[in-house]
Amino acid sequence: MRLIQWNCQGAFRTKYQNVLSWRPDILVVAECENKEKLKFGQILPEPKDFYWYGDSNHKGIGVFSYSDYKFELMNTFNPEYRYILPFKVTGHDTTFTLFAIWAMNNKENRDARYIGQIWLAINYYSTLLDDKTVLIGDFNSNKIWDYKDRVGNHSDVVDLLNQKKIISLYHDQNKVEQGKEKEPTLYMYRNKEKPYHIDYCFASDNLLKNGYSFQVGAYENWIEYSDHTPIIVDIK
C-alpha cells in the first residue's frame, strides 16, 4: 500500500500529474479544491473513491483512492477539529483507521491552533487510536516550536501516540530525534534557505510488521508546484 501526502499550495488540478506519476493507492492533498473544480474524467483521472472537506471551494483537504480502498468518514467526526478527518478504510482484505490531517489556524482560540488542534483531536478520538491506525498529513508543527503556547505541543502529541504504539515513520526509519530532521518537507516562501520538516506519517507498529519505507520528495522536483514536498509511504 502506497500512501502519499502533499500540500499542493492550491490549484491541484494544474499540478496532479507529478504526484500521480508516483502511483499512490491513497493520496491525501491539503489545500485541494473541491470535486466540481477537479472535474474528474475531464481534468483529473477518476479515482476509485474520493472525499473532500473544506470551508472554501478553493481550499480544503482531498482524500483520493487510486486502488480498491474505500473511505467512510466516521460518525464520530467533530468539525471543531478541522481539518482532522477520521476515516474507516477498507480494501485488499484489510480495514484500518486513517486520519487525514491539515492542521489549521484557530482565530477564536489561538492556544488550540495547529499542533494544539491535533492534540485536542487525538484526545477526543482516543478510542480510535488502536493497533490499525495511520495519521498522515501537514501537521504544521515541529518540536523546535514546543516553546509556543498551546494546549498541547508537538512533543505531547508524539508522546501520546507513542503510548498507543503509533510511531513516526520518518524518525523510526532514519533513527533521528524529533526536531533534528535532515529532510525538509516545507520551504517557506519556496526559499531553499528556509527549510522545515512539518509533514508526518504515524502508524501503529502492528501495521508495520511486514516492513515499510518512507521517502521525502526532493526540493528540485517539487518547488515549481508548491512550498511543500510530498511524503511517500509504502507499507507492505
CYANA upper distance limits for C-alpha pairs under 8 A (distance plus 0.5 A):
  1 MET  CA     24 PRO  CA      8.47
  1 MET  CA     25 ASP  CA      6.58
  1 MET  CA     26 ILE  CA      8.37
  1 MET  CA    234 ASP  CA      6.11
  1 MET  CA    235 ILE  CA      5.80
  1 MET  CA    236 LYS  CA      6.77
  2 ARG  CA     23 ARG  CA      8.22
  2 ARG  CA     24 PRO  CA      5.70
  2 ARG  CA     25 ASP  CA      5.66
  2 ARG  CA     26 ILE  CA      6.98
  2 ARG  CA    232 ILE  CA      7.58
  2 ARG  CA    233 VAL  CA      6.09
  2 ARG  CA    234 ASP  CA      4.96
  2 ARG  CA    235 ILE  CA      6.99
  3 LEU  CA     24 PRO  CA      6.22
  3 LEU  CA     25 ASP  CA      6.53
  3 LEU  CA     26 ILE  CA      5.33
  3 LEU  CA     27 LEU  CA      6.31
  3 LEU  CA     28 VAL  CA      8.29
  3 LEU  CA    232 ILE  CA      6.51
  3 LEU  CA    233 VAL  CA      5.60
  3 LEU  CA    234 ASP  CA      6.93
  4 ILE  CA     24 PRO  CA      6.54
  4 ILE  CA     26 ILE  CA      6.96
  4 ILE  CA     27 LEU  CA      5.39
  4 ILE  CA     28 VAL  CA      6.76
  4 ILE  CA    230 PRO  CA      7.19
  4 ILE  CA    231 ILE  CA      6.20
  4 ILE  CA    232 ILE  CA      5.11
  4 ILE  CA    233 VAL  CA      6.70
  5 GLN  CA     27 LEU  CA      6.37
  5 GLN  CA     28 VAL  CA      5.16
  5 GLN  CA     29 VAL  CA      6.36
  5 GLN  CA     30 ALA  CA      8.42
  5 GLN  CA    136 ILE  CA      7.33
  5 GLN  CA    137 GLY  CA      6.37
  5 GLN  CA    138 ASP  CA      8.36
  5 GLN  CA    230 PRO  CA      6.04
  5 GLN  CA    231 ILE  CA      5.94
  5 GLN  CA    232 ILE  CA      7.31
  6 TRP  CA     27 LEU  CA      8.50
  6 TRP  CA     28 VAL  CA      6.94
  6 TRP  CA     29 VAL  CA      5.55
  6 TRP  CA     30 ALA  CA      6.81
  6 TRP  CA    137 GLY  CA      7.92
  6 TRP  CA    138 ASP  CA      8.11
  6 TRP  CA    228 HIS  CA      7.43
  6 TRP  CA    229 THR  CA      6.99
  6 TRP  CA    230 PRO  CA      4.87
  6 TRP  CA    231 ILE  CA      7.14
  7 ASN  CA     29 VAL  CA      6.05
  7 ASN  CA     30 ALA  CA      4.89
  7 ASN  CA     31 GLU  CA      6.54
  7 ASN  CA     32 CYS  CA      8.43
  7 ASN  CA    138 ASP  CA      7.30
  7 ASN  CA    226 SER  CA      7.86
  7 ASN  CA    228 HIS  CA      6.34
  7 ASN  CA    229 THR  CA      7.99
  7 ASN  CA    230 PRO  CA      7.68
  8 CYS  CA     12 PHE  CA      6.58
  8 CYS  CA     15 LYS  CA      8.19
  8 CYS  CA     29 VAL  CA      7.05
  8 CYS  CA     30 ALA  CA      6.78
  8 CYS  CA     31 GLU  CA      6.59
  8 CYS  CA     32 CYS  CA      7.42
  8 CYS  CA    225 TYR  CA      7.47
  8 CYS  CA    226 SER  CA      5.93
  8 CYS  CA    227 ASP  CA      8.32
  8 CYS  CA    228 HIS  CA      7.40
  9 GLN  CA     30 ALA  CA      7.99
  9 GLN  CA     31 GLU  CA      6.06
  9 GLN  CA     32 CYS  CA      8.23
  9 GLN  CA    225 TYR  CA      8.15
  9 GLN  CA    226 SER  CA      5.78
  9 GLN  CA    227 ASP  CA      7.37
  9 GLN  CA    228 HIS  CA      8.09
 10 GLY  CA     31 GLU  CA      5.50
 10 GLY  CA     32 CYS  CA      6.15
 10 GLY  CA     33 GLU  CA      7.47
 10 GLY  CA     58 HIS  CA      7.83
 10 GLY  CA     59 LYS  CA      7.01
 11 ALA  CA     15 LYS  CA      7.51
 11 ALA  CA     31 GLU  CA      8.47
 11 ALA  CA     32 CYS  CA      7.19
 11 ALA  CA     33 GLU  CA      7.09
 11 ALA  CA     58 HIS  CA      8.21
 12 PHE  CA     16 TYR  CA      6.20
 12 PHE  CA     31 GLU  CA      8.45
 12 PHE  CA     32 CYS  CA      6.22
 12 PHE  CA     33 GLU  CA      7.31
 12 PHE  CA     38 LEU  CA      8.22
 13 ARG  CA     33 GLU  CA      8.45
 13 ARG  CA     37 LYS  CA      8.15
 13 ARG  CA     38 LEU  CA      6.04
 13 ARG  CA     43 ILE  CA      7.28
 13 ARG  CA     44 LEU  CA      7.11
 15 LYS  CA     19 VAL  CA      8.24
 15 LYS  CA    225 TYR  CA      7.07
 16 TYR  CA     20 LEU  CA      6.55
 16 TYR  CA     44 LEU  CA      7.81
 17 GLN  CA     21 SER  CA      6.55
 18 ASN  CA     22 TRP  CA      7.86
 19 VAL  CA     23 ARG  CA      8.12
 20 LEU  CA     24 PRO  CA      7.03
 23 ARG  CA     66 TYR  CA      8.28
 24 PRO  CA     65 SER  CA      8.39
 24 PRO  CA     66 TYR  CA      6.95
 24 PRO  CA     67 SER  CA      8.45
 25 ASP  CA     65 SER  CA      6.26
 25 ASP  CA     66 TYR  CA      5.40
 25 ASP  CA     67 SER  CA      5.38
 25 ASP  CA     68 ASP  CA      8.43
 25 ASP  CA     69 TYR  CA      8.08
 26 ILE  CA     63 VAL  CA      7.71
 26 ILE  CA     64 PHE  CA      6.21
 26 ILE  CA     65 SER  CA      5.22
 26 ILE  CA     66 TYR  CA      6.72
 26 ILE  CA     67 SER  CA      7.72
 26 ILE  CA     69 TYR  CA      8.09
 27 LEU  CA     62 GLY  CA      8.49
 27 LEU  CA     63 VAL  CA      6.23
 27 LEU  CA     64 PHE  CA      5.51
 27 LEU  CA     65 SER  CA      6.96
 27 LEU  CA     66 TYR  CA      8.32
 28 VAL  CA     61 ILE  CA      7.70
 28 VAL  CA     62 GLY  CA      6.31
 28 VAL  CA     63 VAL  CA      5.11
 28 VAL  CA     64 PHE  CA      6.95
 28 VAL  CA    100 ALA  CA      7.15
 28 VAL  CA    136 ILE  CA      8.40
 28 VAL  CA    137 GLY  CA      7.66
 29 VAL  CA     61 ILE  CA      6.19
 29 VAL  CA     62 GLY  CA      5.60
 29 VAL  CA     63 VAL  CA      6.93
 30 ALA  CA     59 LYS  CA      8.15
 30 ALA  CA     60 GLY  CA      6.73
 30 ALA  CA     61 ILE  CA      5.06
 30 ALA  CA     62 GLY  CA      7.01
 30 ALA  CA    101 ILE  CA      8.46
 30 ALA  CA    102 TRP  CA      6.52
 30 ALA  CA    137 GLY  CA      8.23
 30 ALA  CA    138 ASP  CA      7.79
 31 GLU  CA     58 HIS  CA      8.14
 31 GLU  CA     59 LYS  CA      4.98
 31 GLU  CA     60 GLY  CA      5.53
 31 GLU  CA     61 ILE  CA      6.39
 32 CYS  CA     58 HIS  CA      7.32
 32 CYS  CA     59 LYS  CA      5.51
 32 CYS  CA     60 GLY  CA      5.68
 32 CYS  CA     61 ILE  CA      5.99
 32 CYS  CA     62 GLY  CA      6.31
 33 GLU  CA     37 LYS  CA      6.76
 33 GLU  CA     38 LEU  CA      7.26
 33 GLU  CA     57 ASN  CA      6.20
 33 GLU  CA     58 HIS  CA      4.84
 33 GLU  CA     59 LYS  CA      5.38
 33 GLU  CA     60 GLY  CA      6.62
 33 GLU  CA     61 ILE  CA      8.28
 33 GLU  CA     62 GLY  CA      8.18
 34 ASN  CA     38 LEU  CA      6.87
 34 ASN  CA     52 TRP  CA      6.79
 34 ASN  CA     53 TYR  CA      8.29
 34 ASN  CA     54 GLY  CA      8.41
 34 ASN  CA     57 ASN  CA      5.83
 34 ASN  CA     58 HIS  CA      7.01
 34 ASN  CA     59 LYS  CA      7.86
 34 ASN  CA     60 GLY  CA      7.71
 34 ASN  CA     62 GLY  CA      8.09
 35 LYS  CA     39 LYS  CA      6.78
 35 LYS  CA     40 PHE  CA      7.89
 35 LYS  CA     52 TRP  CA      7.76
 37 LYS  CA     57 ASN  CA      8.48
 38 LEU  CA     43 ILE  CA      7.01
 38 LEU  CA     44 LEU  CA      6.81
 39 LYS  CA     43 ILE  CA      6.03
 39 LYS  CA     44 LEU  CA      6.92
 40 PHE  CA     44 LEU  CA      5.32
 40 PHE  CA     45 PRO  CA      6.21
 40 PHE  CA     46 GLU  CA      5.37
 40 PHE  CA     47 PRO  CA      8.24
 41 GLY  CA     45 PRO  CA      5.74
 41 GLY  CA     46 GLU  CA      5.75
 47 PRO  CA     64 PHE  CA      6.67
 47 PRO  CA     65 SER  CA      6.09
 47 PRO  CA     66 TYR  CA      5.65
 47 PRO  CA     67 SER  CA      8.49
 48 LYS  CA     64 PHE  CA      8.11
 48 LYS  CA     65 SER  CA      5.86
 48 LYS  CA     66 TYR  CA      6.01
 48 LYS  CA     67 SER  CA      6.88
 48 LYS  CA     68 ASP  CA      7.15
 48 LYS  CA     69 TYR  CA      8.16
 48 LYS  CA     70 LYS  CA      8.18
 49 ASP  CA     64 PHE  CA      6.47
 49 ASP  CA     65 SER  CA      5.46
 49 ASP  CA     66 TYR  CA      7.85
 49 ASP  CA     69 TYR  CA      7.89
 49 ASP  CA     70 LYS  CA      6.38
 49 ASP  CA     71 PHE  CA      7.43
 50 PHE  CA     62 GLY  CA      7.74
 50 PHE  CA     63 VAL  CA      6.09
 50 PHE  CA     64 PHE  CA      5.10
 50 PHE  CA     65 SER  CA      6.70
 50 PHE  CA     71 PHE  CA      7.94
 51 TYR  CA     62 GLY  CA      6.34
 51 TYR  CA     63 VAL  CA      5.68
 51 TYR  CA     64 PHE  CA      7.22
 51 TYR  CA     71 PHE  CA      7.97
 52 TRP  CA     60 GLY  CA      7.41
 52 TRP  CA     61 ILE  CA      6.22
 52 TRP  CA     62 GLY  CA      4.95
 52 TRP  CA     63 VAL  CA      6.82
 53 TYR  CA     60 GLY  CA      6.03
 53 TYR  CA     61 ILE  CA      6.03
 53 TYR  CA     62 GLY  CA      7.21
 53 TYR  CA     83 TYR  CA      8.34
 54 GLY  CA     59 LYS  CA      6.83
 54 GLY  CA     60 GLY  CA      4.43
 54 GLY  CA     61 ILE  CA      6.81
 54 GLY  CA     83 TYR  CA      8.29
 55 ASP  CA     59 LYS  CA      7.85
 55 ASP  CA     60 GLY  CA      7.14
 56 SER  CA     60 GLY  CA      7.15
 60 GLY  CA     83 TYR  CA      8.49
 61 ILE  CA     83 TYR  CA      7.72
 61 ILE  CA    100 ALA  CA      8.47
 61 ILE  CA    101 ILE  CA      8.41
 61 ILE  CA    102 TRP  CA      7.48
 63 VAL  CA    100 ALA  CA      8.01
 65 SER  CA     69 TYR  CA      6.49
 65 SER  CA     70 LYS  CA      7.46
 68 ASP  CA     91 GLY  CA      6.12
 68 ASP  CA     92 HIS  CA      7.32
 69 TYR  CA     89 VAL  CA      6.87
 69 TYR  CA     90 THR  CA      5.95
 69 TYR  CA     91 GLY  CA      4.93
 69 TYR  CA     92 HIS  CA      7.61
 70 LYS  CA     89 VAL  CA      6.07
 70 LYS  CA     90 THR  CA      5.87
 70 LYS  CA     91 GLY  CA      6.91
 71 PHE  CA     87 PHE  CA      6.45
 71 PHE  CA     88 LYS  CA      6.35
 71 PHE  CA     89 VAL  CA      5.38
 71 PHE  CA     90 THR  CA      7.39
 72 GLU  CA     87 PHE  CA      5.77
 72 GLU  CA     88 LYS  CA      5.59
 72 GLU  CA     89 VAL  CA      7.04
 73 LEU  CA     77 PHE  CA      7.61
 73 LEU  CA     85 LEU  CA      7.72
 73 LEU  CA     86 PRO  CA      6.53
 73 LEU  CA     87 PHE  CA      4.97
 73 LEU  CA     88 LYS  CA      6.90
 74 MET  CA     86 PRO  CA      6.41
 74 MET  CA     87 PHE  CA      6.01
 74 MET  CA     88 LYS  CA      6.91
 76 THR  CA    125 TYR  CA      8.44
 77 PHE  CA     85 LEU  CA      7.13
 77 PHE  CA     86 PRO  CA      6.91
 78 ASN  CA     82 ARG  CA      8.49
 79 PRO  CA     83 TYR  CA      8.08
 81 TYR  CA    117 GLN  CA      6.66
 81 TYR  CA    118 ILE  CA      7.98
 81 TYR  CA    120 LEU  CA      8.15
 81 TYR  CA    121 ALA  CA      6.47
 82 ARG  CA    102 TRP  CA      8.09
 82 ARG  CA    103 ALA  CA      7.59
 82 ARG  CA    104 MET  CA      7.32
 82 ARG  CA    117 GLN  CA      8.37
 83 TYR  CA    100 ALA  CA      8.23
 83 TYR  CA    101 ILE  CA      6.26
 83 TYR  CA    102 TRP  CA      5.67
 83 TYR  CA    103 ALA  CA      6.49
 83 TYR  CA    104 MET  CA      7.26
 84 ILE  CA     99 PHE  CA      6.88
 84 ILE  CA    100 ALA  CA      6.32
 84 ILE  CA    101 ILE  CA      5.09
 84 ILE  CA    102 TRP  CA      6.93
 84 ILE  CA    103 ALA  CA      7.58
 84 ILE  CA    118 ILE  CA      7.83
 84 ILE  CA    121 ALA  CA      7.77
 85 LEU  CA     98 LEU  CA      8.44
 85 LEU  CA     99 PHE  CA      5.84
 85 LEU  CA    100 ALA  CA      5.71
 85 LEU  CA    101 ILE  CA      7.00
 86 PRO  CA     97 THR  CA      7.27
 86 PRO  CA     98 LEU  CA      6.25
 86 PRO  CA     99 PHE  CA      5.03
 86 PRO  CA    100 ALA  CA      7.18
 87 PHE  CA     97 THR  CA      6.14
 87 PHE  CA     98 LEU  CA      5.58
 87 PHE  CA     99 PHE  CA      6.76
 87 PHE  CA    100 ALA  CA      8.33
 88 LYS  CA     95 THR  CA      7.52
 88 LYS  CA     96 PHE  CA      6.53
 88 LYS  CA     97 THR  CA      5.39
 88 LYS  CA     98 LEU  CA      6.95
 89 VAL  CA     95 THR  CA      6.02
 89 VAL  CA     96 PHE  CA      5.88
 89 VAL  CA     97 THR  CA      6.51
 89 VAL  CA     98 LEU  CA      7.15
 90 THR  CA     94 THR  CA      6.30
 90 THR  CA     95 THR  CA      4.98
 90 THR  CA     96 PHE  CA      7.27
 91 GLY  CA     95 THR  CA      7.16
 95 THR  CA    132 LYS  CA      8.19
 96 PHE  CA    132 LYS  CA      5.46
 96 PHE  CA    133 THR  CA      6.36
 96 PHE  CA    134 VAL  CA      8.15
 97 THR  CA    128 LEU  CA      7.81
 97 THR  CA    132 LYS  CA      6.68
 97 THR  CA    133 THR  CA      5.24
 97 THR  CA    134 VAL  CA      6.71
 98 LEU  CA    133 THR  CA      6.51
 98 LEU  CA    134 VAL  CA      5.38
 98 LEU  CA    135 LEU  CA      6.37
 98 LEU  CA    136 ILE  CA      8.18
 99 PHE  CA    133 THR  CA      8.34
 99 PHE  CA    134 VAL  CA      6.68
 99 PHE  CA    135 LEU  CA      5.07
 99 PHE  CA    136 ILE  CA      6.81
100 ALA  CA    135 LEU  CA      6.81
100 ALA  CA    136 ILE  CA      6.07
100 ALA  CA    137 GLY  CA      6.39
101 ILE  CA    135 LEU  CA      7.72
101 ILE  CA    136 ILE  CA      6.53
101 ILE  CA    137 GLY  CA      4.94
101 ILE  CA    138 ASP  CA      6.52
101 ILE  CA    139 PHE  CA      7.22
102 TRP  CA    137 GLY  CA      6.26
102 TRP  CA    138 ASP  CA      5.37
102 TRP  CA    139 PHE  CA      6.56
102 TRP  CA    140 ASN  CA      8.20
103 ALA  CA    113 ARG  CA      8.03
103 ALA  CA    114 TYR  CA      5.31
103 ALA  CA    115 ILE  CA      7.29
103 ALA  CA    117 GLN  CA      7.35
103 ALA  CA    118 ILE  CA      7.38
103 ALA  CA    138 ASP  CA      6.79
103 ALA  CA    139 PHE  CA      5.61
103 ALA  CA    140 ASN  CA      6.50
104 MET  CA    113 ARG  CA      6.62
104 MET  CA    114 TYR  CA      5.56
104 MET  CA    117 GLN  CA      8.06
104 MET  CA    140 ASN  CA      8.29
105 ASN  CA    110 ARG  CA      8.04
105 ASN  CA    113 ARG  CA      5.23
105 ASN  CA    114 TYR  CA      6.17
106 ASN  CA    110 ARG  CA      6.09
106 ASN  CA    112 ALA  CA      6.91
106 ASN  CA    113 ARG  CA      5.16
106 ASN  CA    114 TYR  CA      8.09
107 LYS  CA    113 ARG  CA      8.32
109 ASN  CA    113 ARG  CA      7.43
110 ARG  CA    150 ARG  CA      8.21
111 ASP  CA    116 GLY  CA      6.86
111 ASP  CA    149 ASP  CA      6.52
111 ASP  CA    150 ARG  CA      4.80
111 ASP  CA    151 VAL  CA      6.11
112 ALA  CA    116 GLY  CA      4.84
112 ALA  CA    117 GLN  CA      5.44
112 ALA  CA    120 LEU  CA      8.10
112 ALA  CA    150 ARG  CA      6.55
112 ALA  CA    151 VAL  CA      6.41
113 ARG  CA    117 GLN  CA      5.55
113 ARG  CA    150 ARG  CA      8.01
114 TYR  CA    118 ILE  CA      7.26
114 TYR  CA    139 PHE  CA      7.37
114 TYR  CA    140 ASN  CA      6.59
114 TYR  CA    141 SER  CA      7.47
115 ILE  CA    119 TRP  CA      6.63
115 ILE  CA    139 PHE  CA      7.06
115 ILE  CA    140 ASN  CA      7.49
115 ILE  CA    141 SER  CA      6.46
115 ILE  CA    150 ARG  CA      8.07
115 ILE  CA    152 GLY  CA      7.53
115 ILE  CA    153 ASN  CA      6.59
115 ILE  CA    154 HIS  CA      6.61
115 ILE  CA    157 VAL  CA      8.32
116 GLY  CA    120 LEU  CA      6.79
116 GLY  CA    150 ARG  CA      5.79
116 GLY  CA    151 VAL  CA      5.78
116 GLY  CA    152 GLY  CA      5.57
116 GLY  CA    153 ASN  CA      6.73
117 GLN  CA    121 ALA  CA      6.66
118 ILE  CA    122 ILE  CA      6.59
118 ILE  CA    139 PHE  CA      8.28
118 ILE  CA    157 VAL  CA      7.97
119 TRP  CA    123 ASN  CA      6.88
119 TRP  CA    151 VAL  CA      7.85
119 TRP  CA    152 GLY  CA      6.00
119 TRP  CA    153 ASN  CA      7.87
119 TRP  CA    156 ASP  CA      7.99
119 TRP  CA    157 VAL  CA      6.18
120 LEU  CA    124 TYR  CA      6.66
120 LEU  CA    151 VAL  CA      8.17
120 LEU  CA    152 GLY  CA      8.11
121 ALA  CA    125 TYR  CA      6.50
122 ILE  CA    126 SER  CA      5.98
122 ILE  CA    129 LEU  CA      8.34
125 TYR  CA    129 LEU  CA      7.56
128 LEU  CA    133 THR  CA      8.14
129 LEU  CA    133 THR  CA      6.50
129 LEU  CA    161 LEU  CA      8.48
129 LEU  CA    164 LYS  CA      7.24
130 ASP  CA    164 LYS  CA      7.40
130 ASP  CA    204 SER  CA      7.80
131 ASP  CA    164 LYS  CA      8.37
131 ASP  CA    165 LYS  CA      7.97
131 ASP  CA    166 ILE  CA      8.25
131 ASP  CA    204 SER  CA      5.69
131 ASP  CA    205 ASP  CA      7.62
131 ASP  CA    206 ASN  CA      6.18
131 ASP  CA    207 LEU  CA      7.71
132 LYS  CA    203 ALA  CA      8.15
132 LYS  CA    204 SER  CA      6.28
132 LYS  CA    206 ASN  CA      7.34
132 LYS  CA    207 LEU  CA      6.67
133 THR  CA    166 ILE  CA      7.95
133 THR  CA    203 ALA  CA      6.19
133 THR  CA    204 SER  CA      5.95
133 THR  CA    207 LEU  CA      8.42
134 VAL  CA    166 ILE  CA      8.45
134 VAL  CA    201 CYS  CA      7.56
134 VAL  CA    202 PHE  CA      6.18
134 VAL  CA    203 ALA  CA      4.88
134 VAL  CA    204 SER  CA      7.14
135 LEU  CA    200 TYR  CA      8.33
135 LEU  CA    201 CYS  CA      6.11
135 LEU  CA    202 PHE  CA      5.57
135 LEU  CA    203 ALA  CA      6.88
136 ILE  CA    199 ASP  CA      8.20
136 ILE  CA    200 TYR  CA      6.21
136 ILE  CA    201 CYS  CA      4.79
136 ILE  CA    202 PHE  CA      6.88
137 GLY  CA    199 ASP  CA      6.19
137 GLY  CA    200 TYR  CA      6.31
137 GLY  CA    201 CYS  CA      7.20
138 ASP  CA    198 ILE  CA      6.77
138 ASP  CA    199 ASP  CA      4.94
138 ASP  CA    200 TYR  CA      7.19
139 PHE  CA    198 ILE  CA      6.25
139 PHE  CA    199 ASP  CA      6.08
139 PHE  CA    200 TYR  CA      7.33
140 ASN  CA    198 ILE  CA      5.57
140 ASN  CA    199 ASP  CA      7.40
141 SER  CA    145 TRP  CA      7.69
141 SER  CA    154 HIS  CA      7.01
141 SER  CA    197 HIS  CA      8.33
141 SER  CA    198 ILE  CA      5.54
141 SER  CA    199 ASP  CA      8.30
142 ASN  CA    146 ASP  CA      7.93
142 ASN  CA    154 HIS  CA      6.54
142 ASN  CA    178 GLN  CA      7.92
142 ASN  CA    179 GLY  CA      6.53
142 ASN  CA    197 HIS  CA      7.23
142 ASN  CA    198 ILE  CA      6.30
143 LYS  CA    153 ASN  CA      8.28
143 LYS  CA    154 HIS  CA      5.83
143 LYS  CA    155 SER  CA      6.59
143 LYS  CA    178 GLN  CA      6.55
143 LYS  CA    179 GLY  CA      5.34
144 ILE  CA    179 GLY  CA      6.03
145 TRP  CA    153 ASN  CA      8.46
145 TRP  CA    154 HIS  CA      8.12
146 ASP  CA    153 ASN  CA      5.87
146 ASP  CA    154 HIS  CA      6.51
146 ASP  CA    155 SER  CA      7.52
147 TYR  CA    153 ASN  CA      8.50
148 LYS  CA    153 ASN  CA      8.25
149 ASP  CA    153 ASN  CA      8.39
152 GLY  CA    156 ASP  CA      6.30
152 GLY  CA    157 VAL  CA      7.51
153 ASN  CA    157 VAL  CA      7.02
154 HIS  CA    158 VAL  CA      6.86
155 SER  CA    159 ASP  CA      6.47
156 ASP  CA    160 LEU  CA      6.65
157 VAL  CA    161 LEU  CA      6.76
158 VAL  CA    162 ASN  CA      6.57
158 VAL  CA    167 ILE  CA      8.26
158 VAL  CA    168 SER  CA      8.40
159 ASP  CA    163 GLN  CA      6.72
160 LEU  CA    164 LYS  CA      7.19
161 LEU  CA    165 LYS  CA      6.89
161 LEU  CA    166 ILE  CA      5.51
161 LEU  CA    167 ILE  CA      7.16
162 ASN  CA    166 ILE  CA      5.61
162 ASN  CA    167 ILE  CA      6.19
164 LYS  CA    204 SER  CA      8.26
165 LYS  CA    204 SER  CA      6.22
165 LYS  CA    205 ASP  CA      6.47
166 ILE  CA    202 PHE  CA      6.46
166 ILE  CA    203 ALA  CA      5.47
166 ILE  CA    204 SER  CA      4.62
166 ILE  CA    205 ASP  CA      6.54
167 ILE  CA    172 ASP  CA      7.71
167 ILE  CA    202 PHE  CA      5.51
167 ILE  CA    203 ALA  CA      6.00
167 ILE  CA    204 SER  CA      6.84
167 ILE  CA    205 ASP  CA      7.30
168 SER  CA    172 ASP  CA      6.62
168 SER  CA    200 TYR  CA      7.41
168 SER  CA    201 CYS  CA      6.34
168 SER  CA    202 PHE  CA      4.79
168 SER  CA    203 ALA  CA      7.23
169 LEU  CA    173 GLN  CA      6.37
169 LEU  CA    200 TYR  CA      8.29
169 LEU  CA    201 CYS  CA      6.49
169 LEU  CA    202 PHE  CA      6.35
169 LEU  CA    203 ALA  CA      7.54
169 LEU  CA    213 SER  CA      8.46
169 LEU  CA    214 PHE  CA      7.13
170 TYR  CA    174 ASN  CA      6.55
170 TYR  CA    200 TYR  CA      7.86
170 TYR  CA    201 CYS  CA      7.86
170 TYR  CA    214 PHE  CA      6.59
170 TYR  CA    215 GLN  CA      8.42
171 HIS  CA    175 LYS  CA      5.92
171 HIS  CA    176 VAL  CA      5.64
171 HIS  CA    177 GLU  CA      6.87
171 HIS  CA    178 GLN  CA      7.48
171 HIS  CA    181 GLU  CA      8.32
172 ASP  CA    176 VAL  CA      7.68
173 GLN  CA    213 SER  CA      7.90
173 GLN  CA    214 PHE  CA      7.76
176 VAL  CA    180 LYS  CA      6.94
176 VAL  CA    181 GLU  CA      7.07
177 GLU  CA    181 GLU  CA      7.66
181 GLU  CA    197 HIS  CA      7.09
183 GLU  CA    197 HIS  CA      7.26
183 GLU  CA    216 VAL  CA      7.42
184 PRO  CA    195 PRO  CA      5.95
184 PRO  CA    196 TYR  CA      5.34
184 PRO  CA    197 HIS  CA      4.85
184 PRO  CA    198 ILE  CA      8.12
184 PRO  CA    216 VAL  CA      8.33
185 THR  CA    195 PRO  CA      7.89
185 THR  CA    196 TYR  CA      6.62
185 THR  CA    197 HIS  CA      5.33
185 THR  CA    198 ILE  CA      6.64
185 THR  CA    199 ASP  CA      6.58
185 THR  CA    216 VAL  CA      7.39
185 THR  CA    217 GLY  CA      8.15
185 THR  CA    228 HIS  CA      5.94
185 THR  CA    229 THR  CA      5.58
185 THR  CA    230 PRO  CA      7.40
185 THR  CA    231 ILE  CA      8.13
186 LEU  CA    190 ARG  CA      8.36
186 LEU  CA    195 PRO  CA      6.20
186 LEU  CA    196 TYR  CA      5.62
186 LEU  CA    197 HIS  CA      6.61
186 LEU  CA    198 ILE  CA      7.22
186 LEU  CA    199 ASP  CA      8.48
186 LEU  CA    227 ASP  CA      6.19
186 LEU  CA    228 HIS  CA      4.88
186 LEU  CA    229 THR  CA      6.91
187 TYR  CA    191 ASN  CA      5.88
187 TYR  CA    192 LYS  CA      6.22
187 TYR  CA    193 GLU  CA      8.01
187 TYR  CA    194 LYS  CA      5.91
187 TYR  CA    195 PRO  CA      5.04
187 TYR  CA    196 TYR  CA      6.89
187 TYR  CA    227 ASP  CA      5.75
187 TYR  CA    228 HIS  CA      6.83
188 MET  CA    192 LYS  CA      8.30
188 MET  CA    194 LYS  CA      5.96
188 MET  CA    195 PRO  CA      7.01
188 MET  CA    196 TYR  CA      8.24
188 MET  CA    227 ASP  CA      6.71
189 TYR  CA    194 LYS  CA      8.43
189 TYR  CA    227 ASP  CA      6.87
190 ARG  CA    194 LYS  CA      8.45
190 ARG  CA    223 ILE  CA      6.84
190 ARG  CA    226 SER  CA      7.74
190 ARG  CA    227 ASP  CA      5.22
191 ASN  CA    195 PRO  CA      8.05
192 LYS  CA    219 TYR  CA      8.36
199 ASP  CA    231 ILE  CA      7.79
200 TYR  CA    231 ILE  CA      8.01
201 CYS  CA    233 VAL  CA      8.32
203 ALA  CA    207 LEU  CA      7.44
203 ALA  CA    208 LEU  CA      8.12
204 SER  CA    208 LEU  CA      7.53
205 ASP  CA    209 LYS  CA      7.20
207 LEU  CA    235 ILE  CA      8.16
208 LEU  CA    212 TYR  CA      6.67
208 LEU  CA    235 ILE  CA      7.07
208 LEU  CA    236 LYS  CA      7.83
210 ASN  CA    235 ILE  CA      8.23
210 ASN  CA    236 LYS  CA      6.10
211 GLY  CA    235 ILE  CA      6.83
211 GLY  CA    236 LYS  CA      6.12
212 TYR  CA    233 VAL  CA      7.74
212 TYR  CA    234 ASP  CA      5.83
212 TYR  CA    235 ILE  CA      4.87
212 TYR  CA    236 LYS  CA      6.31
213 SER  CA    233 VAL  CA      6.32
213 SER  CA    234 ASP  CA      5.69
213 SER  CA    235 ILE  CA      7.23
214 PHE  CA    231 ILE  CA      7.71
214 PHE  CA    232 ILE  CA      6.27
214 PHE  CA    233 VAL  CA      5.19
214 PHE  CA    234 ASP  CA      7.08
215 GLN  CA    231 ILE  CA      6.25
215 GLN  CA    232 ILE  CA      5.50
215 GLN  CA    233 VAL  CA      6.99
216 VAL  CA    229 THR  CA      7.32
216 VAL  CA    230 PRO  CA      6.53
216 VAL  CA    231 ILE  CA      5.18
216 VAL  CA    232 ILE  CA      6.81
217 GLY  CA    221 ASN  CA      7.69
217 GLY  CA    222 TRP  CA      7.62
217 GLY  CA    229 THR  CA      5.60
217 GLY  CA    230 PRO  CA      5.74
217 GLY  CA    231 ILE  CA      6.73
217 GLY  CA    232 ILE  CA      8.08
218 ALA  CA    222 TRP  CA      7.14
218 ALA  CA    229 THR  CA      7.28
219 TYR  CA    223 ILE  CA      6.13
219 TYR  CA    229 THR  CA      7.14
220 GLU  CA    224 GLU  CA      8.44
222 TRP  CA    226 SER  CA      6.87
222 TRP  CA    227 ASP  CA      8.44
222 TRP  CA    228 HIS  CA      7.98
222 TRP  CA    229 THR  CA      6.32
223 ILE  CA    227 ASP  CA      6.42
223 ILE  CA    228 HIS  CA      7.78
223 ILE  CA    229 THR  CA      7.81
